[in-house]
Amino acid sequence: ASGNTIINNQSTGAETDFITAADSIEFKGGTLHVKETGVSIATSNGAVTINSIDGDHDETVTIDAGSGAVSVGRIGGTNESGEGIKSVAITSTNATGITLTGNITTSDTADSDVTLTGKVVINGDVDIDTSAGTDGDITFTSTIVGADGTNDDLILDTGGGALTFHATTTIGAGDSPLSTLDIAQGGGTVALTIPQIGDATDDGVSGVVRIGTSSSTSVTMRDQTYRFGTGNVTITADTTGTIFSTTGNSTVDLAGGNFLITGAAKVSNGTLDINSAGGDIEITGAIVGHTGGDEVLILDDNSGGSSTAVITLGGNVGADAGSASLLKSVTAIAKGGIKLFGDITTSSTADGAVTLTGPVTLEADVIIDADAANTTVTFGSTSTVNSDSTARDLTINTNGGKVTMDAAIGGSAAIDVLKINSDTTGAADIDLEGLGGSNSGVTNATTIGNSNTNQITLDGTVYKTAGAQTYTTAAGDKILATDTSGATFTSSGTDVGFAGGDIKLVDGGNLTVTTGTGSAGNISVAGSLLGKAGSNKSFIDFTAGGTTAGDGTIDIHAISTDM
């Protein structure tokens, strides 16, 4: 009956063998207590069933069932002093494999390893722990699955011992998920290599997943598919960080849980595509590419509806601005917002893009450095840009890559300084939806374009700043105000200037520039003011700031007949 003890009292110091010729062996109900060197069970293809196993002083447990199935409960773990079962080796080639229904805990001596050869089924709570004393290794040679997906929780701790998964190992694939998964949460300076979790259609773990700690040397996600359920997923490593597959594109899918990488991350080959289905995505450290500069990063809450998911990029993406990057493209999509704590820098590989979709918050001064290969930069129609509680700088450099800002900058929380291609000499087109709203969108200077800029398209109606505004293009009809409701430029006693190109208004569109009252603010238009031939006339209304007439100046040149 359960609770009774079956004592293997081998007094000779030799290992005790239990051998059958294809017959099953069952130690039923109680505990097999191994009191000397160890126990070896070999059934030549017969099944093995053991309720639990204990030892006194560093005994070994070896079970080889051939093609017979193995089911075993708790092994070791009852001795407070670190004694008990030294090592465990279980082998089964049966389709059912090795079913574990309890913990495996090895003693504190050397070679305190656990080796599971064959498919492993986790039935209930299972904690395999070889971290006592001299850390032992844990080795899996085949797949790991949950019994029925109900409370099938797996914990793996080796301390500084190796955790090894065979090249064919997958976790929870084939619609056989674990409920939760913890790897190396007890600490230890071990480098972790994690196999495929789930498959293309099925979650590998339905609940919470925690992999690594800050003392883990690194975490390598070696395979290309990682599919999780609704639980939160956290991956943590030391400075080397989390490394994604070197074999090809990697996909990480969640079903609504949050995804967190604590530390750095590396995209090693092709595309890393993380989809959370409504969960937050956060990477606290820098994100880099590997070799060649062709790597692509995609972060997507892919939720639909009214998701509040937030993407947080806690370090530089690609590299610090001005340094070489190996990331070709960066895409972030989050309905709840995108928080930027560092620069985004792209590589010298052609046809790259930086695309941000969702409200953007600057948590630090941010430079998007995409000028190495004329990479495009696009902030979508929902991608308003605001500062956190401190006014931040935003600089975008693309050289020849088009810049599209389809939502207002500083509409609710002003940024400090805005520069778009004013630090480069490239000819890229720039689309700018608006600055500010009821408030000023930029506290200090706004400089858009340079003397080679091909075109600045002003799509919006409000361009309101506290600081000066300067829009610069090459000569010609290059500064386009396209909203039929008109465009209004407002500053707080600071200059508003249009340099290089002509300003061309849409048919019937008006242009209003006001530089405030109090301090003097000048208005200047280096080129011509042009209307567009059509049935409606356009109007201009310029008011230069100052306390008295003449404090602020207005400098304009040719005005077309369509005004």
C-alpha positions, 0 to 999 in steps of 0.5 A: 500500500502507499506509504510502505517501504520496499528496502533494497538492503544490499550489504555487499556494496555492489549494485542490485540488479532487477532483470526480466526477459520482457516482463514488466516490473512494478514497485507498487504503492510504496517507496523503493529505498536503495540503501547501498551502491545503487539499483539497476532495473533492466526489463528487455522491453517490459514496462517499469512502474515505480511509485517513488525511490529514495536512497541513503548515501549517493546511490545510483538509479538506472532503469532500462526498459528497452521498448517498454514504457516507464512510469516513475514518481518522486526520486530522492529529495527527502534527505536534508543533508544532501545525501540520497540518490546520486544519479538517475538514468532512465531509458525507454524507446516506447511511444509513451516513453518515460512518464514522470509524476514526481520530483527528481532530486540528486545529492550533493556529490560529483556526477549527480546527473539526470539522463532521460533517454527517450520521450518524457511525459510530465504528469503533474508537478515535476522538479528536476534539481541537480543543483545541490553541492557539486552541480550535476547535469540534466540531459534530455535525448528526445521530446518533452510533453505534458500528459494532458495540459492540466497542472503539468508543470516542469522545473529544471535546475542544474545550478552550474551544471549543464542542461542539454537538449538533443538536437531533436528535442522539442517541448510541448509540440504536437498539441501536448503542452506543459502547463508551466515551465521554469528553467534555471530559476535557482541561479547558477552561471550556466549557458542555456540552450533552449530547444523548440517550444510548441510548433507551428500551430500548437502552444508548447507551454500554456502558462507562465514560462521563466528561463534564466536569471541574471547569473545565466551566462547566456540564453540561446534560443537555438531553433526557429519556432517558439509558441506559447499560450496565455501565460507571461514569458520571461527570459533573463541572462547576463550581459551576453543576453538572449541569442536567437537562432543562427539557422534561419528566421525565428518566430515567437508567438504568444496567445496574449501573455506578456513577453519580456527579455531582461538584458540584451538580445541578438538576432542571429540570422534572418528575421526575428518576429515576436507576436504577442496577440495583445500582450506587452513586449519588452526588451530591457537591453540593447538589440543587435544583429549578428553578421552581414547586416541583413537581420530584421526585427519585427515586434507586433502585438497583432491583437486587433480590437482595442488592445492596450499592449505596449512595446518597450525598447529599453536600449539601443536597437541596432547600435548607438547612433553613429556606430555600425549596425547589423540590423537592416529593418526594425518594425514595432506595432503596438496599439497601447504604445511604443516606449523608446529608451535608446537609439534605432540604427540600421545597417548599410544593407539596402531596402531596409525600413524603420516602421513604428505603428502606435503611439510613441513615447520618448523615454530618453533622447532618441536618434533614428540613424538610418542614413547608412543605406537610405533606409526609410522611416515611417511613423504611422497614422496612430504614431503620435510622438510625445515625451515622457515627463521630461521633454526629449529630443528626437533626431531622424537621419535617413540621407535619401530614405523617405521620412513619413510622420503621419501623426502629430509630434508633441500633441500631448507632451512636448518634445525638446528638440526636433531634427529631421534630416537637418543633420544630413545632406540627403535629398529624401522626401519628408512628410510631416502631419503636424506639431503640437495641438492646443499646446506647443509640440516642440519646446526648442528648435525644430529643423526640418530638411536641408538644402538638398531635400527634394520635398517637404509635404505638410499634410496637417493643419497645426504646426505649433512650437515654443521654439523656432521652426525652420523648413529647408529644401532644394530650389523649386516647388518643394514645400507643399501644404496639402490640407484644404483646411489650411496650415497654421504655423505658430511659435512663441516669439521665435522665428518661423522660416522656409528656406530654399524652395517655394511654398505651394498651397493646395487649391483653396488652402490657406497659410497662416503664420504667427510668431506670437506676442511679447518677444520678437519672432521673424517670418521668412520665406526664401522662395515664392508663395504659390497657389494652385490653379483651380476654382478656389483662391488661397490666402496667406496671413502672416503676423510677426511677434513683438510688443510693438509694430516692427519688433518682428519682421516678415521677409517674403518674395514673389507671390503667384496670381493664384493666391 
